[in-house]
Amino acid sequence: MLRASVMASRGRILIVDDEANARAALSEILHDEGYATETAADGFKALGKLEEFQPDVILTDLKMPGLDGLAFMEKARAASPLSVFVVMTAFGTISSAVSAIKLGAENYLTKPLDYEALSAVVERAMEKARLLEETSRLRDRLRERNAFGHIVSADPKMQAVLDLVAQVGPSKASVLVTGESGTGKELIAEAICAASPRADKPFVRLHCAALSESLLESELFGHERGAFTGAFARREGRFKQADGGTLFLDEIGEISPSTQVKLLRVIQEKAFERVGGNETLKVDVRVIAATNKDLLAASRAGTFREDLYYRLNVIAIELPPLRTRPSDVPALVSFFLGKYARENGRTIEGISEEAREILMAYEWPGNVRELENAVERAVVLCDGPRIDKRHLPVQIVPREARGGPPAIPGSTIADLERYAILQTLEACGGSTSKAALVLGISPRKIQYKLHEYSGGPPPPSRV
């Protein structure tokens, strides 16, 4: 029952206070705000609840009989290293709160509590707890995969990239990772972080293209309460969250000119203000940016600041597309086959020779991401000991190798549309106008689809 309520909550908070009324009131308030709460009357009882409850945030009084707040914090940090501490203290013992901050507490609240301040402090602590958990998962994943082991490649071009990653990882320099979509730019950013002295510090990601200009600035720099409609409390941005660690900015070429100016200042001066605020904040953040655009050409065209480009491009790492390293396809197929067979509880011996030849011959315009999706789909659809060509997406199988209509179920609407267009064209002797009449669509749509299937210009229509 406890597990279900925890899963549905905004996070888990352990309240430690020797005053029963205070514990009950705090628990009720935080529960009403959507948090799962647990209480303890002293430090010893709280220690006993850490393993089962696994709190994200621990809200503890400092003055308690037996094990006081400071001693409890020291023991609890060893038992629950990802928990974030907020301490409560009376006005007369602020020095104790300062001691708690030195021991690693995120913040402190003075009694009697201001419940509005409580809500804001707890929300910030919960944000930090989520960041610590994400960083821990990343660190564990990289450790399990032996740092660069999660990047599958034997191609000399990719090995040169990994050699460069190992060389620049320990530095503080900004890095610009370029390459087509799906080549693994984020994996390279993770590898740089893993090879750096900041490996155990926050690794924070932000996809710049997914946000409007105003939201992007708020995400980057944070905002003050009341800075805009809906800003009910102060919020720390990604730069503050990444302080001491690494910030990965994906699709950096999509940010607006005004945001480019502010980003340049942070990289140069390591200082910024929250949206709607005047306080200047200092941070120590290593920036790794990624893009599939030619930023040098964009800077010459005036759409991307040249000074920002050179600040980001201290170290340049360009990822080769998968079509230029076909020798990596078998190793990647084997890796993804094992991964998705485990995830789906399947036993698959391997892949047929015909299917392997099809995968090797395909150009992979979507790069490694497209290959991964194709293998995952094949694993899910596989109904025998091996993956065959009929389990592969229809768009990667040459027409002469298809040998029949797409399987139903198992084919997408796009698969069926492609089959219908190509088969009708063949029956109509290649005439797009006749095929369009049979299919009930325009000749232009057929030409567009042929262009999409072939990756080249549409063939001339034969009437």
BELRACOR-V628140 format. One record per pair of residues at least 6 apart in sequence whose ideal C-beta (glycine too) atoms are under 6 Angstrom apart, sorted by the first residue. I is the first residue (numbers start at 1). GAP is how many residues later the second one is. D is the distance in Angstrom with one decimal. If there is no record, write none. Layout:
I_GAP_D, I_GAP_D
This chain:
5_31_5.3, 6_6_5.6, 6_30_4.5, 9_25_6.0, 9_26_5.5, 9_27_3.8, 10_24_4.2, 10_25_5.3, 11_24_5.6, 11_45_4.4, 11_115_4.6, 12_24_4.9, 12_43_4.7, 12_44_5.0, 13_17_5.5, 13_22_5.0, 13_24_5.1, 13_44_4.8, 13_46_6.0, 14_24_5.2, 14_41_3.9, 14_44_4.8, 15_8_5.5, 15_11_5.0, 15_12_5.7, 15_24_4.7, 15_44_5.0, 16_24_4.9, 16_30_4.4, 16_44_4.0, 17_6_4.8, 17_44_4.4, 18_23_5.7, 18_24_5.8, 18_46_4.6, 23_16_4.5, 27_10_4.5, 27_12_5.5, 30_7_5.2, 31_6_5.2, 38_11_5.8, 38_15_4.8, 40_6_3.7, 40_9_5.8, 42_22_5.3, 42_24_5.0, 43_24_3.1, 43_29_3.2, 44_22_5.9, 44_23_5.2, 47_28_6.0, 50_29_5.0, 50_30_4.7, 55_28_5.3, 56_70_5.9, 56_73_3.9, 57_27_5.1, 57_68_4.6, 57_69_5.7, 57_72_5.7, 58_25_5.1, 58_27_5.1, 59_27_5.1, 60_9_5.0, 60_27_5.7, 61_8_5.7, 61_27_4.9, 62_7_3.6, 62_25_5.5, 62_27_4.7, 62_34_4.9, 69_18_5.8, 73_12_5.8, 73_30_5.4, 82_50_5.0, 82_51_5.7, 82_54_5.9, 84_22_4.9, 84_41_4.5, 84_44_5.1, 84_45_4.5, 85_20_4.3, 86_20_5.8, 86_21_5.2, 86_35_5.9, 86_39_5.3, 87_10_5.7, 87_13_4.3, 87_18_5.0, 87_21_4.6, 88_21_5.0, 88_23_5.9, 89_7_5.6, 89_8_4.6, 90_21_5.0, 91_19_5.5, 97_11_3.8, 106_19_4.9, 106_22_5.9, 107_14_5.0, 120_113_4.2, 131_71_5.6, 131_110_5.3, 135_67_5.0, 135_68_5.5, 138_65_5.4, 142_52_4.4, 147_47_5.0, 148_14_5.5, 148_43_5.4, 151_36_5.6, 152_179_5.2, 152_180_5.3, 152_183_4.7, 153_175_5.0, 155_170_3.7, 155_172_5.7, 155_173_5.0, 157_163_4.5, 157_168_5.8, 164_153_5.9, 165_26_5.0, 165_27_5.5, 166_29_5.6, 168_147_4.8, 169_23_5.1, 169_26_2.6, 169_27_4.7, 170_26_5.8, 172_114_5.9, 173_141_4.4, 173_142_5.1, 174_113_4.9, 174_138_5.4, 174_140_4.7, 175_17_6.0, 175_113_4.7, 175_140_4.5, 176_113_5.2, 176_136_4.7, 176_137_4.4, 176_140_5.4, 177_8_4.6, 177_11_5.2, 177_113_4.4, 177_140_4.9, 178_113_5.9, 178_140_4.9, 179_6_5.7, 179_139_6.0, 179_140_3.3, 180_112_5.6, 180_141_5.0, 180_187_5.7, 181_111_5.1, 182_184_4.8, 182_185_3.5, 182_186_5.6, 182_187_3.3, 182_188_5.9, 183_136_4.1, 183_184_4.7, 184_184_5.4, 185_105_4.0, 189_59_4.5, 189_99_4.6, 192_96_5.9, 193_10_4.9, 193_53_4.7, 198_47_5.0, 198_48_5.4, 201_43_4.7, 201_44_3.4, 202_40_5.1, 202_43_3.7, 203_42_6.0, 203_43_5.1, 204_34_5.0, 204_37_5.1, 204_38_4.0, 204_43_5.1, 205_43_4.7, 206_13_5.9, 206_32_5.1, 206_43_5.6, 207_43_4.8, 208_41_5.7, 208_43_4.9, 208_44_5.8, 208_46_5.2, 208_47_5.2, 209_42_3.8, 209_45_4.0, 213_43_4.6, 216_43_5.9, 217_42_5.9, 217_58_5.6, 218_57_5.3, 219_19_5.8, 220_17_5.1, 220_18_5.6, 221_16_4.4, 221_51_5.1, 221_53_5.6, 221_54_5.9, 222_13_5.2, 222_14_4.6, 222_15_3.4, 222_18_5.8, 222_52_4.3, 223_8_5.2, 223_12_5.5, 223_51_5.4, 223_52_4.0, 223_53_5.5, 224_10_5.5, 224_50_5.2, 224_52_4.1, 224_53_4.2, 225_6_5.9, 225_8_5.3, 225_9_5.2, 227_48_4.8, 227_49_2.6, 238_9_5.9, 239_44_5.3, 239_46_5.7, 242_43_4.8, 243_40_4.6, 244_40_5.7, 246_40_4.8, 247_38_5.1, 247_40_5.4, 248_40_5.0, 249_40_4.6, 250_40_5.0, 252_37_4.0, 252_39_5.1, 253_38_4.1, 253_40_3.7, 253_42_5.7, 260_45_4.8, 260_48_5.2, 264_44_4.6, 266_6_4.8, 267_20_6.0, 267_44_5.0, 270_12_6.0, 270_13_5.7, 271_9_5.3, 271_11_5.4, 272_9_5.9, 273_7_5.8, 289_23_4.8, 295_9_5.4, 295_14_5.0, 298_6_3.8, 299_7_4.2, 299_10_4.6, 321_46_5.6, 322_42_4.4, 322_45_4.6, 322_46_5.6, 323_40_5.0, 323_41_5.6, 329_30_5.8, 329_31_5.5, 332_39_5.7, 333_42_5.9, 336_36_5.1, 336_39_4.0, 337_38_5.7, 340_36_4.7, 340_39_4.2, 341_7_4.9, 341_38_5.7, 344_35_6.0, 348_34_5.7, 349_36_4.6, 349_37_5.4, 350_36_5.5, 351_36_4.4, 352_34_5.3, 352_36_4.8, 354_35_5.3, 355_32_5.6, 355_33_5.5, 355_34_4.8, 358_31_5.7, 358_39_5.6, 362_34_4.6, 364_6_5.6, 364_7_5.8, 374_19_5.4, 378_9_4.6, 378_13_4.1, 378_14_5.7, 381_10_4.7, 381_29_5.1, 382_9_5.2, 389_8_5.7, 394_12_5.3, 394_21_4.2, 405_14_5.8, 406_9_4.5, 406_10_5.8, 406_13_5.3, 421_28_5.5, 424_11_4.6, 424_14_5.3, 424_15_5.6, 425_10_4.8, 428_6_4.0, 428_7_4.6, 430_32_5.6, 431_31_5.0, 432_11_4.4, 432_14_4.7, 432_15_6.0, 432_29_4.3, 433_10_5.0, 433_30_5.1, 435_11_5.8, 436_6_5.8, 436_7_4.4, 436_10_5.5, 443_18_5.7, 447_11_3.8, 450_8_5.1, 451_7_4.2
